[in-house]
């Protein structure tokens, strides 16, 4: 079977350093708000997908994370599926729920992403958790890749992924003329958007000069160009068309496609076959759109370079054009195709298991016309890119989702 899938409820908690919160309390808040948004009760949910990546490493809670967290939110006795797929766990959970609805297995499904990453007493565990997103049995190949791309030897004071992205950024600068000022302009735009998002971790705007003058992390990145660790949760209620019409389709957002791909072997400079580009092509083909149709975009900006790379992968511009397009304001609010109006990971925050769900929440909010000061005027089609892990020469997993405002 197949058919349209809709988002009828969406929520996210404030992201940030939530020292008094737990995975249970964050989950309960997000679930209650999403159900309220959909006009549903816990008894209406037929199946749930729960995204979390850090609880086993930071708390020792394994195997039944979703059952535990959702029971505290009043949901039990139904199929609950735990999803862990690197930083793309949240969007993977949405992909799996969408697939189940299309298959006719359920009419109404819940997708939750929740993460607790900030602890005063275990910063070393947080850093180690990120290193686990690579092949721990072949760490040398990761280090060799970083050096081959012109990067620095990874330091103990930062996530290994910052070194990976920095090395890739240097090659991009050399091949396409991208500059550190371009990365700073990305960060300035993104933090500027974040000041309008009440749920964002940071609300401080930066000028390009202030981004460049911020604390160095790893060349060419400063702190304002890198995503922070965060606590937070987000939730979605998905349903089939019959349920959407029964519940009131006026605020429902159609989930046109979610492409989910894993890495494949390629040359490190073969950008045409980058996982992000392949996922975008698959998502666009399924949704019958092309980049010219897109009104608003959320990308997985673990760093400012990630934004540049994904703008290219999504077909929003050709390699080498990003700098000019940034200077023209094309990817800022009020521009041709605003990118990360939520504030992205840089400002909104990055609670890993919740990130992909929160991206979809932002698109739902935009397509409903409910984003207030960060609203993209007239947005009809939104795209989210969510990737994570590292294997070979690229992310281990990437999703690209296409959402559409329902036309009455």
PyMOL commands that set and color helices and strands:
alter all, ss='L'
color gray80, all
select helices_A, chain A and resi 23-38+42-44+55-58+65-72+86-102+123-131+136-148+160-176+180-194+208-213+223-225+241-247+249-251+271-273+275-287+291-293+304-313+322-327+344-348+352-368+372-374
alter helices_A, ss='H'
color red, helices_A
select strands_A, chain A and resi 5-12+47-51+79-83+108-115+216-218+221-222+232-240+253-262+296-298+338-339+381-388+397-405
alter strands_A, ss='S'
color yellow, strands_A
deselect
rebuild
show_as cartoon
